Amino acid sequence: MNDDTKQKITLLLEELVNTPCSESRQVAIKLELDKLSPDPFWSDYIFWSEEYVNENGNINYEAFFDKISEYPNSHEYKTKSRILELAKKLIIRDFSDISEVDIVNEINELSPDISWTNYLFVDKTCLKNDGSIDQEKFLNKIFKESWNENFR
């Protein structure tokens, strides 16, 4: 995470935590933070944990940034990345380095939802108009979540 991103996150969090603002502004700030943070659980660390808040009530930004920067190295992130990589190969029919059967078997092992094939090939609810995978929708469906818009 570069310094510009850290600065933007800091300013938005300071506004969210320390400045009275309308509900619509709070929502806008949270959406922007969702886009900037590599970790979809950033708000949990601030609002549901004391670990990233100093004794004086201020956010410990150094520890917070260390924590959210770890997410791309997590098992969860790597699993979702691999599922997306393999699903894309299926969509474009690229079997140059792994067979179709091996792709399906690996996704079946990694995915908690065996219906993933339905979302891509039957009802096609997770495909964009151009035929590419809507990553957010696909991950949300198979992981039964709604925060994967943060997944990068």
mmCIF file of the C-alpha atoms, coordinates in Angstrom:
data_MODEL
# 
_entry.id   MODEL 
# 
loop_
_atom_site.group_PDB 
_atom_site.id 
_atom_site.type_symbol 
_atom_site.label_atom_id 
_atom_site.label_alt_id 
_atom_site.label_comp_id 
_atom_site.label_asym_id 
_atom_site.label_entity_id 
_atom_site.label_seq_id 
_atom_site.pdbx_PDB_ins_code 
_atom_site.Cartn_x 
_atom_site.Cartn_y 
_atom_site.Cartn_z 
_atom_site.occupancy 
_atom_site.B_iso_or_equiv 
_atom_site.pdbx_formal_charge 
_atom_site.auth_seq_id 
_atom_site.auth_comp_id 
_atom_site.auth_asym_id 
_atom_site.auth_atom_id 
_atom_site.pdbx_PDB_model_num 
ATOM 1   C CA . MET A 1 1   ? 0.000   0.000   0.000   1.00 0.00 ? 1   MET A CA 1 
ATOM 2   C CA . ASN A 1 2   ? 1.521   3.293   -1.045  1.00 0.00 ? 2   ASN A CA 1 
ATOM 3   C CA . ASP A 1 3   ? 1.720   6.470   1.024   1.00 0.00 ? 3   ASP A CA 1 
ATOM 4   C CA . ASP A 1 4   ? -1.036  8.226   -0.967  1.00 0.00 ? 4   ASP A CA 1 
ATOM 5   C CA . THR A 1 5   ? -3.477  5.429   -0.176  1.00 0.00 ? 5   THR A CA 1 
ATOM 6   C CA . LYS A 1 6   ? -2.487  5.471   3.488   1.00 0.00 ? 6   LYS A CA 1 
ATOM 7   C CA . GLN A 1 7   ? -3.013  9.232   3.598   1.00 0.00 ? 7   GLN A CA 1 
ATOM 8   C CA . LYS A 1 8   ? -6.453  8.968   1.976   1.00 0.00 ? 8   LYS A CA 1 
ATOM 9   C CA . ILE A 1 9   ? -7.482  6.181   4.361   1.00 0.00 ? 9   ILE A CA 1 
ATOM 10  C CA . THR A 1 10  ? -6.241  8.214   7.333   1.00 0.00 ? 10  THR A CA 1 
ATOM 11  C CA . LEU A 1 11  ? -8.177  11.316  6.312   1.00 0.00 ? 11  LEU A CA 1 
ATOM 12  C CA . LEU A 1 12  ? -11.369 9.353   5.677   1.00 0.00 ? 12  LEU A CA 1 
ATOM 13  C CA . LEU A 1 13  ? -11.135 7.463   8.961   1.00 0.00 ? 13  LEU A CA 1 
ATOM 14  C CA . GLU A 1 14  ? -10.470 10.654  10.874  1.00 0.00 ? 14  GLU A CA 1 
ATOM 15  C CA . GLU A 1 15  ? -13.540 12.225  9.289   1.00 0.00 ? 15  GLU A CA 1 
ATOM 16  C CA . LEU A 1 16  ? -15.649 9.147   9.974   1.00 0.00 ? 16  LEU A CA 1 
ATOM 17  C CA . VAL A 1 17  ? -14.564 8.781   13.596  1.00 0.00 ? 17  VAL A CA 1 
ATOM 18  C CA . ASN A 1 18  ? -14.054 12.375  14.704  1.00 0.00 ? 18  ASN A CA 1 
ATOM 19  C CA . THR A 1 19  ? -16.394 14.551  12.650  1.00 0.00 ? 19  THR A CA 1 
ATOM 20  C CA . PRO A 1 20  ? -20.162 14.657  12.941  1.00 0.00 ? 20  PRO A CA 1 
ATOM 21  C CA . CYS A 1 21  ? -21.463 13.935  9.449   1.00 0.00 ? 21  CYS A CA 1 
ATOM 22  C CA . SER A 1 22  ? -24.706 12.877  7.837   1.00 0.00 ? 22  SER A CA 1 
ATOM 23  C CA . GLU A 1 23  ? -25.621 9.267   7.319   1.00 0.00 ? 23  GLU A CA 1 
ATOM 24  C CA . SER A 1 24  ? -25.180 9.652   3.569   1.00 0.00 ? 24  SER A CA 1 
ATOM 25  C CA . ARG A 1 25  ? -21.666 11.034  4.108   1.00 0.00 ? 25  ARG A CA 1 
ATOM 26  C CA . GLN A 1 26  ? -20.850 8.127   6.440   1.00 0.00 ? 26  GLN A CA 1 
ATOM 27  C CA . VAL A 1 27  ? -21.981 5.687   3.766   1.00 0.00 ? 27  VAL A CA 1 
ATOM 28  C CA . ALA A 1 28  ? -19.894 7.498   1.134   1.00 0.00 ? 28  ALA A CA 1 
ATOM 29  C CA . ILE A 1 29  ? -16.826 7.383   3.383   1.00 0.00 ? 29  ILE A CA 1 
ATOM 30  C CA . LYS A 1 30  ? -17.280 3.674   4.069   1.00 0.00 ? 30  LYS A CA 1 
ATOM 31  C CA . LEU A 1 31  ? -17.660 2.929   0.362   1.00 0.00 ? 31  LEU A CA 1 
ATOM 32  C CA . GLU A 1 32  ? -14.479 4.851   -0.411  1.00 0.00 ? 32  GLU A CA 1 
ATOM 33  C CA . LEU A 1 33  ? -12.625 3.041   2.375   1.00 0.00 ? 33  LEU A CA 1 
ATOM 34  C CA . ASP A 1 34  ? -13.904 -0.276  0.995   1.00 0.00 ? 34  ASP A CA 1 
ATOM 35  C CA . LYS A 1 35  ? -12.289 0.598   -2.335  1.00 0.00 ? 35  LYS A CA 1 
ATOM 36  C CA . LEU A 1 36  ? -9.003  1.745   -0.826  1.00 0.00 ? 36  LEU A CA 1 
ATOM 37  C CA . SER A 1 37  ? -8.431  -0.985  1.754   1.00 0.00 ? 37  SER A CA 1 
ATOM 38  C CA . PRO A 1 38  ? -6.868  -4.256  0.621   1.00 0.00 ? 38  PRO A CA 1 
ATOM 39  C CA . ASP A 1 39  ? -8.635  -5.946  3.544   1.00 0.00 ? 39  ASP A CA 1 
ATOM 40  C CA . PRO A 1 40  ? -12.432 -6.255  3.481   1.00 0.00 ? 40  PRO A CA 1 
ATOM 41  C CA . PHE A 1 41  ? -12.487 -6.444  7.284   1.00 0.00 ? 41  PHE A CA 1 
ATOM 42  C CA . TRP A 1 42  ? -10.896 -3.028  7.861   1.00 0.00 ? 42  TRP A CA 1 
ATOM 43  C CA . SER A 1 43  ? -13.917 -1.703  9.767   1.00 0.00 ? 43  SER A CA 1 
ATOM 44  C CA . ASP A 1 44  ? -13.885 -4.627  12.184  1.00 0.00 ? 44  ASP A CA 1 
ATOM 45  C CA . TYR A 1 45  ? -10.385 -3.641  13.294  1.00 0.00 ? 45  TYR A CA 1 
ATOM 46  C CA . ILE A 1 46  ? -11.491 -0.084  14.038  1.00 0.00 ? 46  ILE A CA 1 
ATOM 47  C CA . PHE A 1 47  ? -15.017 -0.519  15.397  1.00 0.00 ? 47  PHE A CA 1 
ATOM 48  C CA . TRP A 1 48  ? -15.039 -4.026  16.899  1.00 0.00 ? 48  TRP A CA 1 
ATOM 49  C CA . SER A 1 49  ? -11.543 -4.311  18.325  1.00 0.00 ? 49  SER A CA 1 
ATOM 50  C CA . GLU A 1 50  ? -9.407  -2.402  20.787  1.00 0.00 ? 50  GLU A CA 1 
ATOM 51  C CA . GLU A 1 51  ? -6.226  -3.772  19.220  1.00 0.00 ? 51  GLU A CA 1 
ATOM 52  C CA . TYR A 1 52  ? -5.811  -0.899  16.748  1.00 0.00 ? 52  TYR A CA 1 
ATOM 53  C CA . VAL A 1 53  ? -6.857  1.940   19.040  1.00 0.00 ? 53  VAL A CA 1 
ATOM 54  C CA . ASN A 1 54  ? -4.425  3.673   21.405  1.00 0.00 ? 54  ASN A CA 1 
ATOM 55  C CA . GLU A 1 55  ? -5.200  4.278   25.084  1.00 0.00 ? 55  GLU A CA 1 
ATOM 56  C CA . ASN A 1 56  ? -6.172  7.863   24.236  1.00 0.00 ? 56  ASN A CA 1 
ATOM 57  C CA . GLY A 1 57  ? -8.848  6.578   21.829  1.00 0.00 ? 57  GLY A CA 1 
ATOM 58  C CA . ASN A 1 58  ? -6.976  7.460   18.643  1.00 0.00 ? 58  ASN A CA 1 
ATOM 59  C CA . ILE A 1 59  ? -6.381  4.935   15.909  1.00 0.00 ? 59  ILE A CA 1 
ATOM 60  C CA . ASN A 1 60  ? -2.952  3.312   15.891  1.00 0.00 ? 60  ASN A CA 1 
ATOM 61  C CA . TYR A 1 61  ? -2.440  3.782   12.161  1.00 0.00 ? 61  TYR A CA 1 
ATOM 62  C CA . GLU A 1 62  ? 0.902   2.010   12.003  1.00 0.00 ? 62  GLU A CA 1 
ATOM 63  C CA . ALA A 1 63  ? -0.556  -1.202  13.460  1.00 0.00 ? 63  ALA A CA 1 
ATOM 64  C CA . PHE A 1 64  ? -3.769  -0.779  11.444  1.00 0.00 ? 64  PHE A CA 1 
ATOM 65  C CA . PHE A 1 65  ? -1.905  -0.407  8.146   1.00 0.00 ? 65  PHE A CA 1 
ATOM 66  C CA . ASP A 1 66  ? 0.300   -3.385  8.991   1.00 0.00 ? 66  ASP A CA 1 
ATOM 67  C CA . LYS A 1 67  ? -2.820  -5.456  9.610   1.00 0.00 ? 67  LYS A CA 1 
ATOM 68  C CA . ILE A 1 68  ? -4.757  -4.512  6.462   1.00 0.00 ? 68  ILE A CA 1 
ATOM 69  C CA . SER A 1 69  ? -1.612  -4.916  4.353   1.00 0.00 ? 69  SER A CA 1 
ATOM 70  C CA . GLU A 1 70  ? -1.372  -8.564  5.426   1.00 0.00 ? 70  GLU A CA 1 
ATOM 71  C CA . TYR A 1 71  ? -4.662  -9.573  3.785   1.00 0.00 ? 71  TYR A CA 1 
ATOM 72  C CA . PRO A 1 72  ? -3.284  -10.250 0.271   1.00 0.00 ? 72  PRO A CA 1 
ATOM 73  C CA . ASN A 1 73  ? -0.996  -12.870 1.857   1.00 0.00 ? 73  ASN A CA 1 
ATOM 74  C CA . SER A 1 74  ? -3.852  -14.620 3.655   1.00 0.00 ? 74  SER A CA 1 
ATOM 75  C CA . HIS A 1 75  ? -5.122  -18.094 2.852   1.00 0.00 ? 75  HIS A CA 1 
ATOM 76  C CA . GLU A 1 76  ? -8.553  -16.620 2.100   1.00 0.00 ? 76  GLU A CA 1 
ATOM 77  C CA . TYR A 1 77  ? -7.199  -14.188 -0.474  1.00 0.00 ? 77  TYR A CA 1 
ATOM 78  C CA . LYS A 1 78  ? -5.037  -16.844 -2.125  1.00 0.00 ? 78  LYS A CA 1 
ATOM 79  C CA . THR A 1 79  ? -7.973  -19.276 -2.301  1.00 0.00 ? 79  THR A CA 1 
ATOM 80  C CA . LYS A 1 80  ? -10.266 -16.721 -3.893  1.00 0.00 ? 80  LYS A CA 1 
ATOM 81  C CA . SER A 1 81  ? -7.548  -15.639 -6.319  1.00 0.00 ? 81  SER A CA 1 
ATOM 82  C CA . ARG A 1 82  ? -6.983  -19.221 -7.399  1.00 0.00 ? 82  ARG A CA 1 
ATOM 83  C CA . ILE A 1 83  ? -10.711 -19.859 -7.887  1.00 0.00 ? 83  ILE A CA 1 
ATOM 84  C CA . LEU A 1 84  ? -10.990 -16.753 -10.059 1.00 0.00 ? 84  LEU A CA 1 
ATOM 85  C CA . GLU A 1 85  ? -7.891  -17.654 -12.045 1.00 0.00 ? 85  GLU A CA 1 
ATOM 86  C CA . LEU A 1 86  ? -9.211  -21.147 -12.761 1.00 0.00 ? 86  LEU A CA 1 
ATOM 87  C CA . ALA A 1 87  ? -12.758 -19.982 -13.532 1.00 0.00 ? 87  ALA A CA 1 
ATOM 88  C CA . LYS A 1 88  ? -11.384 -17.469 -16.054 1.00 0.00 ? 88  LYS A CA 1 
ATOM 89  C CA . LYS A 1 89  ? -9.476  -20.282 -17.753 1.00 0.00 ? 89  LYS A CA 1 
ATOM 90  C CA . LEU A 1 90  ? -12.711 -22.249 -18.044 1.00 0.00 ? 90  LEU A CA 1 
ATOM 91  C CA . ILE A 1 91  ? -14.601 -19.296 -19.497 1.00 0.00 ? 91  ILE A CA 1 
ATOM 92  C CA . ILE A 1 92  ? -11.988 -18.607 -22.173 1.00 0.00 ? 92  ILE A CA 1 
ATOM 93  C CA . ARG A 1 93  ? -11.272 -22.319 -22.606 1.00 0.00 ? 93  ARG A CA 1 
ATOM 94  C CA . ASP A 1 94  ? -7.552  -21.988 -21.890 1.00 0.00 ? 94  ASP A CA 1 
ATOM 95  C CA . PHE A 1 95  ? -6.325  -25.478 -21.103 1.00 0.00 ? 95  PHE A CA 1 
ATOM 96  C CA . SER A 1 96  ? -2.708  -24.854 -22.082 1.00 0.00 ? 96  SER A CA 1 
ATOM 97  C CA . ASP A 1 97  ? -1.254  -25.562 -18.640 1.00 0.00 ? 97  ASP A CA 1 
ATOM 98  C CA . ILE A 1 98  ? -4.061  -27.410 -16.838 1.00 0.00 ? 98  ILE A CA 1 
ATOM 99  C CA . SER A 1 99  ? -6.804  -29.658 -18.161 1.00 0.00 ? 99  SER A CA 1 
ATOM 100 C CA . GLU A 1 100 ? -10.494 -28.819 -17.992 1.00 0.00 ? 100 GLU A CA 1 
ATOM 101 C CA . VAL A 1 101 ? -11.121 -31.756 -15.656 1.00 0.00 ? 101 VAL A CA 1 
ATOM 102 C CA . ASP A 1 102 ? -8.299  -30.673 -13.331 1.00 0.00 ? 102 ASP A CA 1 
ATOM 103 C CA . ILE A 1 103 ? -9.650  -27.111 -13.275 1.00 0.00 ? 103 ILE A CA 1 
ATOM 104 C CA . VAL A 1 104 ? -13.129 -28.285 -12.317 1.00 0.00 ? 104 VAL A CA 1 
ATOM 105 C CA . ASN A 1 105 ? -11.755 -30.654 -9.682  1.00 0.00 ? 105 ASN A CA 1 
ATOM 106 C CA . GLU A 1 106 ? -9.568  -27.951 -8.123  1.00 0.00 ? 106 GLU A CA 1 
ATOM 107 C CA . ILE A 1 107 ? -12.390 -25.403 -7.995  1.00 0.00 ? 107 ILE A CA 1 
ATOM 108 C CA . ASN A 1 108 ? -14.639 -28.069 -6.456  1.00 0.00 ? 108 ASN A CA 1 
ATOM 109 C CA . GLU A 1 109 ? -12.033 -28.575 -3.721  1.00 0.00 ? 109 GLU A CA 1 
ATOM 110 C CA . LEU A 1 110 ? -11.616 -24.844 -3.071  1.00 0.00 ? 110 LEU A CA 1 
ATOM 111 C CA . SER A 1 111 ? -15.221 -23.668 -3.366  1.00 0.00 ? 111 SER A CA 1 
ATOM 112 C CA . PRO A 1 112 ? -17.663 -24.011 -0.467  1.00 0.00 ? 112 PRO A CA 1 
ATOM 113 C CA . ASP A 1 113 ? -20.527 -24.001 -3.009  1.00 0.00 ? 113 ASP A CA 1 
ATOM 114 C CA . ILE A 1 114 ? -20.730 -26.846 -5.508  1.00 0.00 ? 114 ILE A CA 1 
ATOM 115 C CA . SER A 1 115 ? -23.208 -24.779 -7.552  1.00 0.00 ? 115 SER A CA 1 
ATOM 116 C CA . TRP A 1 116 ? -20.416 -22.546 -8.847  1.00 0.00 ? 116 TRP A CA 1 
ATOM 117 C CA . THR A 1 117 ? -20.748 -24.164 -12.294 1.00 0.00 ? 117 THR A CA 1 
ATOM 118 C CA . ASN A 1 118 ? -24.395 -23.137 -12.407 1.00 0.00 ? 118 ASN A CA 1 
ATOM 119 C CA . TYR A 1 119 ? -23.511 -19.487 -11.797 1.00 0.00 ? 119 TYR A CA 1 
ATOM 120 C CA . LEU A 1 120 ? -21.123 -19.488 -14.753 1.00 0.00 ? 120 LEU A CA 1 
ATOM 121 C CA . PHE A 1 121 ? -22.555 -21.937 -17.271 1.00 0.00 ? 121 PHE A CA 1 
ATOM 122 C CA . VAL A 1 122 ? -26.268 -22.541 -16.650 1.00 0.00 ? 122 VAL A CA 1 
ATOM 123 C CA . ASP A 1 123 ? -28.038 -19.447 -15.360 1.00 0.00 ? 123 ASP A CA 1 
ATOM 124 C CA . LYS A 1 124 ? -24.928 -17.317 -16.088 1.00 0.00 ? 124 LYS A CA 1 
ATOM 125 C CA . THR A 1 125 ? -25.801 -14.933 -13.251 1.00 0.00 ? 125 THR A CA 1 
ATOM 126 C CA . CYS A 1 126 ? -22.120 -14.260 -12.614 1.00 0.00 ? 126 CYS A CA 1 
ATOM 127 C CA . LEU A 1 127 ? -21.186 -13.325 -16.149 1.00 0.00 ? 127 LEU A CA 1 
ATOM 128 C CA . LYS A 1 128 ? -20.997 -9.809  -17.520 1.00 0.00 ? 128 LYS A CA 1 
ATOM 129 C CA . ASN A 1 129 ? -22.523 -8.867  -20.869 1.00 0.00 ? 129 ASN A CA 1 
ATOM 130 C CA . ASP A 1 130 ? -19.144 -9.350  -22.555 1.00 0.00 ? 130 ASP A CA 1 
ATOM 131 C CA . GLY A 1 131 ? -18.954 -12.948 -21.247 1.00 0.00 ? 131 GLY A CA 1 
ATOM 132 C CA . SER A 1 132 ? -16.302 -12.270 -18.610 1.00 0.00 ? 132 SER A CA 1 
ATOM 133 C CA . ILE A 1 133 ? -16.751 -13.183 -14.964 1.00 0.00 ? 133 ILE A CA 1 
ATOM 134 C CA . ASP A 1 134 ? -18.288 -10.632 -12.619 1.00 0.00 ? 134 ASP A CA 1 
ATOM 135 C CA . GLN A 1 135 ? -15.736 -11.352 -9.911  1.00 0.00 ? 135 GLN A CA 1 
ATOM 136 C CA . GLU A 1 136 ? -17.617 -9.647  -7.095  1.00 0.00 ? 136 GLU A CA 1 
ATOM 137 C CA . LYS A 1 137 ? -20.888 -11.380 -7.841  1.00 0.00 ? 137 LYS A CA 1 
ATOM 138 C CA . PHE A 1 138 ? -19.208 -14.757 -8.346  1.00 0.00 ? 138 PHE A CA 1 
ATOM 139 C CA . LEU A 1 139 ? -17.297 -14.612 -5.061  1.00 0.00 ? 139 LEU A CA 1 
ATOM 140 C CA . ASN A 1 140 ? -20.350 -13.298 -3.220  1.00 0.00 ? 140 ASN A CA 1 
ATOM 141 C CA . LYS A 1 141 ? -22.426 -16.218 -4.514  1.00 0.00 ? 141 LYS A CA 1 
ATOM 142 C CA . ILE A 1 142 ? -20.006 -19.016 -3.759  1.00 0.00 ? 142 ILE A CA 1 
ATOM 143 C CA . PHE A 1 143 ? -18.890 -17.631 -0.411  1.00 0.00 ? 143 PHE A CA 1 
ATOM 144 C CA . LYS A 1 144 ? -22.359 -16.336 0.576   1.00 0.00 ? 144 LYS A CA 1 
ATOM 145 C CA . GLU A 1 145 ? -20.893 -12.924 1.342   1.00 0.00 ? 145 GLU A CA 1 
ATOM 146 C CA . SER A 1 146 ? -21.447 -9.382  0.220   1.00 0.00 ? 146 SER A CA 1 
ATOM 147 C CA . TRP A 1 147 ? -18.099 -7.717  0.794   1.00 0.00 ? 147 TRP A CA 1 
ATOM 148 C CA . ASN A 1 148 ? -16.063 -9.181  -2.051  1.00 0.00 ? 148 ASN A CA 1 
ATOM 149 C CA . GLU A 1 149 ? -16.145 -5.893  -3.934  1.00 0.00 ? 149 GLU A CA 1 
ATOM 150 C CA . ASN A 1 150 ? -12.966 -5.324  -1.937  1.00 0.00 ? 150 ASN A CA 1 
ATOM 151 C CA . PHE A 1 151 ? -11.297 -8.332  -3.402  1.00 0.00 ? 151 PHE A CA 1 
ATOM 152 C CA . ARG A 1 152 ? -8.438  -7.299  -5.624  1.00 0.00 ? 152 ARG A CA 1 
# 
